Amino acid sequence: MKVQFEDYSKYAADMFDVGERNSIYENRFPADLQKAFEMGARLVEK
């Protein structure tokens, strides 16, 4: 998983909500990745 830290419990990072970060990564990241792929494909076509 590509997040700021692999294990948030090892760091003083209270500004991060671990559950929210994991949720965003699992739910939003795949859609953003697909959009970036499609944008790259459009750029290569032109």
Long-range contacts (C-beta under 8 A, 24 or more apart in sequence): 1-25
